[in-house]
């Protein structure tokens, strides 16, 4: 690890790839992901139990159900519930969860009208509204890819665009 690599209280780092999800306790250090262009990064953290997780989803839903079964974390409609379940299985309590999001940018010209980043962000907001989930902070939209990290010991969530870090939580 280089000196610029973020380290948690315990010096460890879990990398979440595209279409991936990880959940862990504070001993795991930091969970991080990169390449959040039109994709969305979502963190869920319980500050009392000191457990949390991160999802990096690419699309709202697959065209075919078999694709969602093969890789549920690639899609919002299957990945978001999986993240909440995983954190709750580690001892997280729904009413205490701090939820942050980043990504949803429009990296490429949208001449074909797909607006993948906007759709990814919009479905997340709708899912939360329908399920009574509070989104505590977000860094979404624009035209640049982001990095996102969650320190499991402190709950600190950051979003970084071109070396400029923004702390999403705590504020």
C-alpha positions as CSV (number, residue, x, y, z in Angstrom):
1,X,0.0,0.0,0.0
2,X,1.2,3.5,-0.8
3,X,1.2,6.2,1.8
4,X,-1.8,7.8,0.0
5,X,-3.9,4.6,0.5
6,X,-6.4,5.3,3.3
7,X,-6.1,3.1,6.3
8,X,-8.6,2.5,9.0
9,X,-8.0,2.3,12.8
10,X,-6.8,-1.3,12.3
11,X,-4.8,-0.5,9.1
12,X,-6.8,-2.8,6.8
13,X,-8.7,-2.1,3.6
14,X,-11.4,-4.0,1.8
15,X,-11.8,-3.1,-1.9
16,X,-15.3,-3.3,-3.4
17,X,-15.2,-3.9,-7.1
18,X,-17.8,-2.9,-9.7
19,X,-21.0,-5.0,-9.2
20,X,-19.8,-6.0,-5.7
21,X,-20.8,-5.6,-2.1
22,X,-19.0,-6.1,1.2
23,X,-20.1,-5.8,4.8
24,X,-17.9,-6.0,7.9
25,X,-17.2,-4.9,11.5
26,X,-14.8,-2.2,12.7
27,X,-11.9,-4.6,12.8
28,X,-11.9,-4.7,9.0
29,X,-10.7,-1.1,8.7
30,X,-11.9,0.8,5.6
31,X,-14.2,-0.3,2.8
32,X,-13.4,1.5,-0.4
33,X,-14.5,1.6,-4.1
34,X,-13.4,3.5,-7.2
35,X,-14.7,4.1,-10.7
36,X,-18.1,5.5,-9.6
37,X,-19.0,7.1,-12.9
38,X,-22.6,6.4,-13.8
39,X,-22.5,3.6,-11.2
40,X,-23.6,4.2,-7.6
41,X,-21.8,3.6,-4.4
42,X,-23.9,3.2,-1.3
43,X,-22.7,2.9,2.3
44,X,-24.7,1.7,5.3
45,X,-23.3,2.1,8.8
46,X,-24.5,1.4,12.4
47,X,-22.5,3.8,14.7
48,X,-23.4,1.8,17.8
49,X,-22.6,-1.7,16.6
50,X,-19.7,-0.3,14.4
51,X,-20.7,-2.5,11.4
52,X,-21.3,-1.4,7.9
53,X,-21.1,-2.2,4.3
54,X,-20.8,-0.8,0.8
55,X,-22.4,-1.6,-2.5
56,X,-21.2,-0.6,-6.0
57,X,-24.0,-1.2,-8.5
58,X,-24.0,-0.5,-12.2
59,X,-27.6,-0.6,-13.4
60,X,-31.2,-0.4,-12.1
61,X,-32.2,-3.9,-13.1
62,X,-31.2,-6.5,-15.6
63,X,-33.1,-7.4,-18.8
64,X,-33.2,-11.0,-17.7
65,X,-33.8,-12.4,-14.2
66,X,-31.0,-14.9,-14.5
67,X,-28.5,-12.1,-14.6
68,X,-29.7,-10.7,-11.3
69,X,-29.5,-14.1,-9.7
70,X,-25.9,-14.6,-11.1
71,X,-24.7,-11.2,-9.8
72,X,-27.3,-9.5,-7.6
73,X,-24.9,-6.7,-6.5
74,X,-24.6,-5.4,-10.0
75,X,-28.2,-4.1,-9.9
76,X,-29.9,-1.6,-7.6
77,X,-33.1,-3.6,-7.2
78,X,-31.3,-6.6,-5.9
79,X,-28.1,-5.1,-4.5
80,X,-29.6,-2.5,-2.2
81,X,-31.7,-4.9,-0.2
82,X,-28.8,-7.4,0.0
83,X,-26.6,-4.6,1.5
84,X,-29.1,-3.8,4.2
85,X,-29.6,-7.5,5.0
86,X,-25.8,-8.1,5.2
87,X,-25.3,-5.2,7.7
88,X,-28.3,-6.3,9.8
89,X,-26.9,-9.8,9.9
90,X,-23.7,-8.4,11.4
91,X,-25.8,-6.7,14.2
92,X,-26.8,-3.4,12.5
93,X,-30.2,-2.0,13.5
94,X,-32.2,-0.4,10.8
95,X,-33.3,2.6,12.8
96,X,-29.6,3.5,13.6
97,X,-28.2,3.1,10.1
98,X,-26.4,6.0,8.5
99,X,-26.8,5.8,4.7
100,X,-24.7,7.7,2.2
101,X,-24.4,7.6,-1.6
102,X,-22.0,8.7,-4.3
103,X,-21.8,8.4,-8.1
104,X,-24.5,8.7,-10.7
105,X,-22.5,10.9,-13.0
106,X,-23.0,11.3,-16.7
107,X,-19.5,10.5,-17.9
108,X,-20.3,10.1,-21.6
109,X,-22.5,12.3,-23.9
110,X,-26.1,11.3,-23.6
111,X,-27.1,11.4,-27.2
112,X,-29.0,8.2,-27.0
113,X,-31.1,9.4,-24.0
114,X,-30.1,6.6,-21.6
115,X,-28.8,8.9,-18.7
116,X,-27.6,5.8,-16.8
117,X,-26.2,7.9,-14.0
118,X,-29.4,9.8,-13.4
119,X,-31.5,6.6,-13.6
120,X,-29.2,4.9,-11.1
121,X,-29.5,7.8,-8.7
122,X,-33.3,8.2,-9.2
123,X,-34.1,4.5,-8.5
124,X,-32.1,4.7,-5.2
125,X,-34.1,7.7,-4.1
126,X,-37.3,6.0,-5.0
127,X,-36.3,2.8,-3.2
128,X,-35.5,4.8,-0.1
129,X,-38.7,6.8,-0.3
130,X,-40.9,3.7,-0.6
131,X,-39.1,2.0,2.3
132,X,-38.9,5.0,4.7
133,X,-35.0,5.1,4.6
134,X,-33.3,8.3,5.2
135,X,-30.4,9.2,3.0
136,X,-28.1,11.1,5.3
137,X,-25.7,12.5,2.6
138,X,-24.9,12.2,-1.0
139,X,-22.4,13.3,-3.6
140,X,-24.1,12.5,-6.9
141,X,-24.3,13.7,-10.5
142,X,-21.9,15.8,-12.5
143,X,-19.5,14.5,-15.1
144,X,-16.6,13.1,-13.1
145,X,-15.9,9.6,-11.6
146,X,-15.5,9.3,-7.8
147,X,-13.9,7.2,-5.2
148,X,-15.8,6.4,-2.0
149,X,-14.7,5.1,1.4
150,X,-16.2,4.1,4.7
151,X,-14.1,3.8,7.8
152,X,-15.8,1.1,9.9
153,X,-14.2,2.2,13.2
154,X,-15.5,5.8,13.0
155,X,-18.2,5.8,10.3
156,X,-16.5,8.5,8.3
157,X,-17.7,8.4,4.7
158,X,-15.8,10.3,2.0
159,X,-16.2,10.9,-1.7
160,X,-13.2,11.9,-3.8
161,X,-13.2,13.5,-7.2
162,X,-9.8,14.2,-8.8
163,X,-7.9,14.3,-5.5
164,X,-10.5,16.5,-3.9
165,X,-12.0,14.7,-0.9
166,X,-15.5,15.6,0.5
167,X,-16.5,14.2,3.9
168,X,-20.2,13.1,3.6
169,X,-20.6,11.8,7.2
170,X,-20.3,12.9,9.9
171,X,-21.0,16.4,8.9
